[in-house]
Amino acid sequence: MLAKVNSFALSGLDGYKVDIEIDINAGLPRVEIIGLADTAIKESAERVTSSLKNSGFHFPVKRVIVNLAPADTKKEGSLFDLPIAVGVLAASEQLHTAAYKNYVILGELSLDGKLRPIDGLMAILISGMQQGFTKFIIPSENAAEASYIDGIEAYCVHSLKEACEFLEGVSKITAVEHKEFANALCEQKCDVDFSEVKGQRTAKRAMEIAVAGGHNILLIGPPGAGKSMLAKSVVGIMPDLTFEEAIEVTKVYSVAGLLDEKKGIVTMRPFRTPHHTATIPALVGGGNRSLPGEVSLANHGVLFLDEMPEYKRAALETLRQPLEDGTITVSRVQQTVKYPANFMLIGSMNPCPCGNYGSRKQVCTCTPQAIRRYLNKLSGPLLDRIDIQVEVDGVEYADLRAHGEEESSRSVKERVMRAREIQRKRFADGGIYTNSDMNNRLIKEYCSIPAEAEEMMESAFRRLSLSARASFRILKVARTIADLEGKDKIETAHVAEAIQYRSLDRKYFN
């Protein structure tokens, strides 16, 4: 007898329907799984056989053919265990109902018949809903993840036996209750508050501008100046995730197997800090399963690269596409997938190998050749994609021991939120969220500057040997500075401040 069960598989963050066809015929007892299945799927035969026996069923002593259609698409993972088991029971007439045809069935089986959670469920549920499927049978441990998707009925089961009893109407299971994201949203927690960063007013101002407009920023200064502390404090001034952003971040973490199953959704902006020994696949994604890398795990959050010149140059160069496009395309022999990578880059570096070049307090012992070789680890095209460059020098003792109150992260965040709201309204129909995402057409529309500022820009363009991309980024930063002040038009003072955040182009990199 032939049975066909609905299921889904993933290609990146997109789910596609898989028809699991089970055919049982007379012949030598064996199980054949066809349809470009990977090793984990081929091992389903053993898991399903044990699960059926330990759940009170029997595996037919016949020739069993399992076809995963479409047959020309590579399929991975263990999420087909439960639908294969249900299909075998239906084809062998141990399941006395055709109700399984009304559901999309997903789940990994243990040998005792219990279900384990699966990765990428949220992406599958959303894709399934978009393709017209509304009823799903899923593992109970994925319940929290399914509860935030409105418009579907997700029925959670603990075991194969419970799934069969539900399909036959022996037991009743209520669909997962829908939860509101607003109730799950919690305040972003960070280890460092802005008020704990002593001095560094210029760097803190630059950080505020960077977060307000979603700009990438590079901190340059000697060891111990507080670059890492500044980077860690930025989390506390970032705006709360919107529901749409949270769903996109959650899909990435779910596919990567990093989602907290108890929460079911990501409620805080990511802050990723990969080590400088990270490989290219670790940064941009890849591997046998083309999983998302750090640039995608930092989506709608922060990617912090401490001591950027210590990273391999080839790895840093791979950041150029996601910094420009907000997405990353991972191409491998088996498949090509696209992941979101719309993150804010925070980089830090010493100005030279010893770290003291340009310092007011310490003497640099590096040769000019050593300094040039060290700085050349960051290419010009990569620096062009960093909107703000700011110098962070050592803190004075008076600032360190000062008893006055520094501005807290909460008050800075309020200004950031007001600036972000201005940008949200400005780009309501543009499909972008921040000034840093503006293309040339939007820059021309929203970044007009007075004649005096034009002269200043022209002078900076020549003196700093700026590229066209760098000059456009100055205008974007100026637009953000104006938004922080609530100004409709960019003024000369805004442009002057934005240019100051590119002045290190000449001091260090020219």
NUDRENSE-910941 format. One record per residue (C-alpha): x, y, z; residue in three letters. Coordinates in steps of 0.1 Angstrom, whole numbers. Example, Ala and Ser with C-alpha at 12.3 -4.5 7.8 and 13.67 -1.06 7.14 Angstrom:
# residues 2
[[123 -45 78] "ALA"]
[[137 -11 71] "SER"]
This chain:
# residues 510
[[0 0 0] "MET"]
[[11 36 -7] "LEU"]
[[9 65 18] "ALA"]
[[20 101 13] "LYS"]
[[28 124 42] "VAL"]
[[33 162 41] "ASN"]
[[65 176 55] "SER"]
[[89 204 50] "PHE"]
[[127 210 46] "ALA"]
[[149 240 48] "LEU"]
[[171 258 22] "SER"]
[[187 286 42] "GLY"]
[[158 304 59] "LEU"]
[[133 293 33] "ASP"]
[[112 262 38] "GLY"]
[[99 240 9] "TYR"]
[[74 213 9] "LYS"]
[[86 177 9] "VAL"]
[[62 148 0] "ASP"]
[[72 117 19] "ILE"]
[[59 87 -1] "GLU"]
[[60 53 16] "ILE"]
[[55 21 -5] "ASP"]
[[54 -13 10] "ILE"]
[[58 -44 -13] "ASN"]
[[65 -80 -10] "ALA"]
[[102 -89 -11] "GLY"]
[[133 -92 10] "LEU"]
[[130 -71 42] "PRO"]
[[149 -39 37] "ARG"]
[[143 -1 38] "VAL"]
[[154 21 9] "GLU"]
[[153 59 14] "ILE"]
[[157 77 -19] "ILE"]
[[154 114 -30] "GLY"]
[[189 128 -23] "LEU"]
[[188 121 15] "ALA"]
[[219 129 36] "ASP"]
[[233 104 62] "THR"]
[[211 116 90] "ALA"]
[[180 109 70] "ILE"]
[[192 75 58] "LYS"]
[[197 66 95] "GLU"]
[[160 73 100] "SER"]
[[154 37 90] "ALA"]
[[170 25 122] "GLU"]
[[154 51 145] "ARG"]
[[119 45 130] "VAL"]
[[122 7 133] "THR"]
[[131 9 170] "SER"]
[[106 37 177] "SER"]
[[77 16 162] "LEU"]
[[86 -15 181] "LYS"]
[[90 4 214] "ASN"]
[[57 22 209] "SER"]
[[37 -9 205] "GLY"]
[[37 -12 167] "PHE"]
[[56 -34 144] "HIS"]
[[78 -26 114] "PHE"]
[[66 -45 83] "PRO"]
[[89 -74 73] "VAL"]
[[87 -64 37] "LYS"]
[[105 -42 12] "ARG"]
[[98 -5 23] "VAL"]
[[106 23 -1] "ILE"]
[[107 59 12] "VAL"]
[[108 86 -15] "ASN"]
[[115 122 -6] "LEU"]
[[100 144 -33] "ALA"]
[[112 166 -50] "PRO"]
[[139 140 -57] "ALA"]
[[164 164 -72] "ASP"]
[[168 186 -41] "THR"]
[[194 177 -14] "LYS"]
[[177 171 20] "LYS"]
[[193 172 54] "GLU"]
[[186 167 91] "GLY"]
[[165 143 112] "SER"]
[[132 162 111] "LEU"]
[[116 135 88] "PHE"]
[[116 107 114] "ASP"]
[[81 113 126] "LEU"]
[[65 117 91] "PRO"]
[[83 86 79] "ILE"]
[[70 66 109] "ALA"]
[[34 79 104] "VAL"]
[[37 70 67] "GLY"]
[[49 35 75] "VAL"]
[[20 30 99] "LEU"]
[[-5 43 73] "ALA"]
[[9 22 45] "ALA"]
[[9 -10 67] "SER"]
[[-27 -2 78] "GLU"]
[[-17 1 115] "GLN"]
[[-30 37 114] "LEU"]
[[-67 35 108] "HIS"]
[[-73 71 95] "THR"]
[[-64 94 67] "ALA"]
[[-63 124 89] "ALA"]
[[-25 127 86] "TYR"]
[[-31 141 51] "LYS"]
[[-44 173 67] "ASN"]
[[-12 181 86] "TYR"]
[[24 190 80] "VAL"]
[[43 166 102] "ILE"]
[[78 172 116] "LEU"]
[[100 156 143] "GLY"]
[[130 136 153] "GLU"]
[[124 103 170] "LEU"]
[[143 87 199] "SER"]
[[147 49 199] "LEU"]
[[119 47 226] "ASP"]
[[95 66 204] "GLY"]
[[97 100 221] "LYS"]
[[102 132 201] "LEU"]
[[132 155 202] "ARG"]
[[131 192 192] "PRO"]
[[142 202 157] "ILE"]
[[161 232 144] "ASP"]
[[147 258 121] "GLY"]
[[111 253 131] "LEU"]
[[100 289 130] "MET"]
[[114 293 94] "ALA"]
[[94 262 84] "ILE"]
[[62 273 100] "LEU"]
[[63 307 83] "ILE"]
[[72 292 49] "SER"]
[[44 266 53] "GLY"]
[[19 293 62] "MET"]
[[29 313 32] "GLN"]
[[23 282 10] "GLN"]
[[-12 277 24] "GLY"]
[[-6 251 52] "PHE"]
[[-21 260 86] "THR"]
[[-20 227 106] "LYS"]
[[12 213 119] "PHE"]
[[22 184 142] "ILE"]
[[55 192 159] "ILE"]
[[76 181 189] "PRO"]
[[64 195 223] "SER"]
[[98 210 230] "GLU"]
[[93 234 201] "ASN"]
[[60 247 215] "ALA"]
[[74 281 226] "ALA"]
[[88 287 191] "GLU"]
[[55 280 174] "ALA"]
[[35 301 198] "SER"]
[[46 334 183] "TYR"]
[[33 326 148] "ILE"]
[[-2 338 143] "ASP"]
[[-25 322 118] "GLY"]
[[-15 285 123] "ILE"]
[[-26 256 144] "GLU"]
[[4 238 159] "ALA"]
[[-3 206 178] "TYR"]
[[25 195 201] "CYS"]
[[31 158 208] "VAL"]
[[56 141 231] "HIS"]
[[59 108 213] "SER"]
[[50 88 182] "LEU"]
[[22 70 201] "LYS"]
[[7 103 212] "GLU"]
[[8 115 176] "ALA"]
[[-10 84 163] "CYS"]
[[-37 86 191] "GLU"]
[[-43 123 182] "PHE"]
[[-46 115 145] "LEU"]
[[-71 86 152] "GLU"]
[[-91 108 175] "GLY"]
[[-84 87 206] "VAL"]
[[-69 117 224] "SER"]
[[-75 154 220] "LYS"]
[[-47 180 219] "ILE"]
[[-53 217 219] "THR"]
[[-33 238 195] "ALA"]
[[-5 259 210] "VAL"]
[[-18 292 224] "GLU"]
[[-7 323 206] "HIS"]
[[16 346 226] "LYS"]
[[21 383 221] "GLU"]
[[57 395 215] "PHE"]
[[52 426 236] "ALA"]
[[48 405 267] "ASN"]
[[80 386 260] "ALA"]
[[101 417 252] "LEU"]
[[125 425 279] "CYS"]
[[149 454 285] "GLU"]
[[183 449 268] "GLN"]
[[208 439 295] "LYS"]
[[245 447 292] "CYS"]
[[275 443 313] "ASP"]
[[286 479 310] "VAL"]
[[265 510 314] "ASP"]
[[274 542 296] "PHE"]
[[277 559 330] "SER"]
[[306 535 339] "GLU"]
[[327 547 310] "VAL"]
[[348 575 325] "LYS"]
[[358 604 302] "GLY"]
[[360 595 264] "GLN"]
[[333 621 256] "ARG"]
[[342 622 219] "THR"]
[[340 584 216] "ALA"]
[[307 582 235] "LYS"]
[[292 608 212] "ARG"]
[[304 589 182] "ALA"]
[[289 557 196] "MET"]
[[255 575 201] "GLU"]
[[256 587 165] "ILE"]
[[266 552 152] "ALA"]
[[237 535 170] "VAL"]
[[211 562 161] "ALA"]
[[218 558 124] "GLY"]
[[230 522 123] "GLY"]
[[265 532 112] "HIS"]
[[296 511 114] "ASN"]
[[323 524 137] "ILE"]
[[361 519 142] "LEU"]
[[378 527 175] "LEU"]
[[415 534 173] "ILE"]
[[436 538 204] "GLY"]
[[463 523 227] "PRO"]
[[457 493 250] "PRO"]
[[437 501 281] "GLY"]
[[420 531 266] "ALA"]
[[386 515 270] "GLY"]
[[378 505 235] "LYS"]
[[363 471 245] "SER"]
[[344 487 273] "MET"]
[[328 512 249] "LEU"]
[[318 485 225] "ALA"]
[[302 464 252] "LYS"]
[[283 494 266] "SER"]
[[267 501 232] "VAL"]
[[242 473 237] "VAL"]
[[224 493 264] "GLY"]
[[216 522 241] "ILE"]
[[203 502 212] "MET"]
[[165 504 205] "PRO"]
[[143 474 213] "ASP"]
[[137 448 187] "LEU"]
[[106 451 167] "THR"]
[[85 420 162] "PHE"]
[[95 418 125] "GLU"]
[[132 420 135] "GLU"]
[[128 395 163] "ALA"]
[[112 370 139] "ILE"]
[[141 374 114] "GLU"]
[[167 370 141] "VAL"]
[[149 340 156] "THR"]
[[148 322 123] "LYS"]
[[186 325 120] "VAL"]
[[192 313 155] "TYR"]
[[167 285 151] "SER"]
[[183 272 119] "VAL"]
[[217 275 136] "ALA"]
[[205 254 166] "GLY"]
[[212 283 190] "LEU"]
[[177 292 200] "LEU"]
[[166 290 237] "ASP"]
[[138 265 235] "GLU"]
[[121 278 267] "LYS"]
[[118 314 253] "LYS"]
[[110 304 217] "GLY"]
[[120 338 204] "ILE"]
[[149 362 205] "VAL"]
[[140 393 226] "THR"]
[[173 412 227] "MET"]
[[196 424 199] "ARG"]
[[225 401 193] "PRO"]
[[260 410 203] "PHE"]
[[286 387 187] "ARG"]
[[323 388 194] "THR"]
[[341 361 173] "PRO"]
[[377 354 182] "HIS"]
[[404 367 158] "HIS"]
[[412 331 148] "THR"]
[[377 327 134] "ALA"]
[[377 311 99] "THR"]
[[359 325 68] "ILE"]
[[330 299 71] "PRO"]
[[327 308 108] "ALA"]
[[323 345 99] "LEU"]
[[301 343 68] "VAL"]
[[286 309 71] "GLY"]
[[290 276 53] "GLY"]
[[301 241 62] "GLY"]
[[284 209 50] "ASN"]
[[250 222 59] "ARG"]
[[256 259 48] "SER"]
[[247 271 83] "LEU"]
[[247 309 91] "PRO"]
[[279 325 103] "GLY"]
[[287 353 127] "GLU"]
[[276 380 103] "VAL"]
[[241 365 102] "SER"]
[[240 357 139] "LEU"]
[[246 394 144] "ALA"]
[[217 404 122] "ASN"]
[[199 435 136] "HIS"]
[[225 436 163] "GLY"]
[[263 442 167] "VAL"]
[[293 424 153] "LEU"]
[[323 434 175] "PHE"]
[[358 426 161] "LEU"]
[[383 434 187] "ASP"]
[[418 441 174] "GLU"]
[[407 439 138] "MET"]
[[443 437 123] "PRO"]
[[448 404 141] "GLU"]
[[421 388 119] "TYR"]
[[432 372 87] "LYS"]
[[429 397 59] "ARG"]
[[410 373 37] "ALA"]
[[384 369 65] "ALA"]
[[380 406 69] "LEU"]
[[375 411 31] "GLU"]
[[346 387 32] "THR"]
[[327 413 53] "LEU"]
[[326 438 24] "ARG"]
[[295 423 7] "GLN"]
[[273 420 38] "PRO"]
[[284 455 50] "LEU"]
[[272 469 16] "GLU"]
[[242 447 9] "ASP"]
[[229 436 44] "GLY"]
[[228 400 31] "THR"]
[[253 372 26] "ILE"]
[[252 346 -1] "THR"]
[[268 313 9] "VAL"]
[[277 292 -21] "SER"]
[[288 256 -17] "ARG"]
[[288 226 -40] "VAL"]
[[255 212 -28] "GLN"]
[[235 244 -25] "GLN"]
[[235 282 -25] "THR"]
[[216 300 2] "VAL"]
[[211 336 13] "LYS"]
[[211 348 49] "TYR"]
[[203 382 63] "PRO"]
[[234 401 76] "ALA"]
[[222 436 84] "ASN"]
[[244 443 114] "PHE"]
[[263 472 130] "MET"]
[[300 466 128] "LEU"]
[[321 478 157] "ILE"]
[[359 474 152] "GLY"]
[[387 482 175] "SER"]
[[424 484 169] "MET"]
[[457 497 181] "ASN"]
[[473 524 160] "PRO"]
[[505 503 157] "CYS"]
[[520 470 169] "PRO"]
[[531 484 202] "CYS"]
[[499 504 205] "GLY"]
[[513 538 214] "ASN"]
[[516 556 181] "TYR"]
[[500 590 185] "GLY"]
[[495 586 222] "SER"]
[[500 617 245] "ARG"]
[[512 595 273] "LYS"]
[[534 567 259] "GLN"]
[[563 566 234] "VAL"]
[[559 545 203] "CYS"]
[[588 521 196] "THR"]
[[576 509 162] "CYS"]
[[594 517 130] "THR"]
[[575 535 102] "PRO"]
[[576 503 81] "GLN"]
[[561 483 110] "ALA"]
[[533 508 115] "ILE"]
[[525 509 78] "ARG"]
[[525 471 75] "ARG"]
[[502 468 106] "TYR"]
[[477 494 93] "LEU"]
[[477 479 58] "ASN"]
[[460 448 72] "LYS"]
[[428 468 68] "LEU"]
[[421 475 31] "SER"]
[[408 507 17] "GLY"]
[[376 492 4] "PRO"]
[[368 478 39] "LEU"]
[[376 512 56] "LEU"]
[[353 529 31] "ASP"]
[[324 508 45] "ARG"]
[[331 521 80] "ILE"]
[[312 553 84] "ASP"]
[[328 566 117] "ILE"]
[[364 564 127] "GLN"]
[[372 578 162] "VAL"]
[[404 581 182] "GLU"]
[[403 568 218] "VAL"]
[[432 579 239] "ASP"]
[[441 570 275] "GLY"]
[[418 584 302] "VAL"]
[[432 611 324] "GLU"]
[[434 604 361] "TYR"]
[[411 633 370] "ALA"]
[[384 618 347] "ASP"]
[[390 583 362] "LEU"]
[[385 595 398] "ARG"]
[[358 621 391] "ALA"]
[[328 618 413] "HIS"]
[[303 635 390] "GLY"]
[[275 615 374] "GLU"]
[[281 603 338] "GLU"]
[[251 601 315] "GLU"]
[[234 567 318] "SER"]
[[226 543 290] "SER"]
[[189 548 295] "ARG"]
[[190 586 288] "SER"]
[[212 581 257] "VAL"]
[[188 554 245] "LYS"]
[[159 578 247] "GLU"]
[[177 602 223] "ARG"]
[[185 572 200] "VAL"]
[[149 561 200] "MET"]
[[137 595 190] "ARG"]
[[162 596 161] "ALA"]
[[152 561 150] "ARG"]
[[115 571 151] "GLU"]
[[123 600 127] "ILE"]
[[140 576 104] "GLN"]
[[112 550 106] "ARG"]
[[87 576 94] "LYS"]
[[111 589 67] "ARG"]
[[116 555 52] "PHE"]
[[82 540 59] "ALA"]
[[77 532 22] "ASP"]
[[114 525 14] "GLY"]
[[119 491 30] "GLY"]
[[148 503 51] "ILE"]
[[151 513 88] "TYR"]
[[181 536 93] "THR"]
[[201 563 76] "ASN"]
[[230 539 70] "SER"]
[[208 519 46] "ASP"]
[[202 548 23] "MET"]
[[211 544 -14] "ASN"]
[[223 571 -37] "ASN"]
[[188 581 -47] "ARG"]
[[177 585 -10] "LEU"]
[[209 604 -2] "ILE"]
[[201 629 -29] "LYS"]
[[166 632 -16] "GLU"]
[[172 635 21] "TYR"]
[[208 648 24] "CYS"]
[[209 681 7] "SER"]
[[234 705 24] "ILE"]
[[240 743 22] "PRO"]
[[266 759 0] "ALA"]
[[290 765 28] "GLU"]
[[289 728 37] "ALA"]
[[294 719 0] "GLU"]
[[327 738 0] "GLU"]
[[337 721 32] "MET"]
[[329 686 17] "MET"]
[[349 695 -15] "GLU"]
[[379 705 6] "SER"]
[[377 673 27] "ALA"]
[[374 652 -4] "PHE"]
[[407 665 -17] "ARG"]
[[426 667 16] "ARG"]
[[416 633 29] "LEU"]
[[417 616 -6] "SER"]
[[382 603 0] "LEU"]
[[364 579 -23] "SER"]
[[329 586 -36] "ALA"]
[[316 559 -12] "ARG"]
[[333 576 18] "ALA"]
[[319 610 9] "SER"]
[[284 596 7] "PHE"]
[[289 580 42] "ARG"]
[[298 615 56] "ILE"]
[[264 627 43] "LEU"]
[[246 598 60] "LYS"]
[[263 605 93] "VAL"]
[[255 642 90] "ALA"]
[[218 632 84] "ARG"]
[[219 612 116] "THR"]
[[234 640 136] "ILE"]
[[206 663 124] "ALA"]
[[181 637 134] "ASP"]
[[195 635 169] "LEU"]
[[190 673 171] "GLU"]
[[155 670 156] "GLY"]
[[164 692 126] "LYS"]
[[147 687 93] "ASP"]
[[176 699 73] "LYS"]
[[213 692 75] "ILE"]
[[233 722 87] "GLU"]
[[270 731 82] "THR"]
[[278 721 118] "ALA"]
[[264 686 112] "HIS"]
[[286 681 81] "VAL"]
[[317 695 100] "ALA"]
[[312 670 128] "GLU"]
[[306 641 103] "ALA"]
[[339 650 85] "ILE"]
[[358 648 118] "GLN"]
[[348 612 120] "TYR"]
[[367 605 88] "ARG"]
[[398 626 96] "SER"]
[[417 594 107] "LEU"]
[[418 584 70] "ASP"]
[[446 609 66] "ARG"]
[[463 605 100] "LYS"]
[[466 567 99] "TYR"]
[[457 552 65] "PHE"]
[[470 576 39] "ASN"]
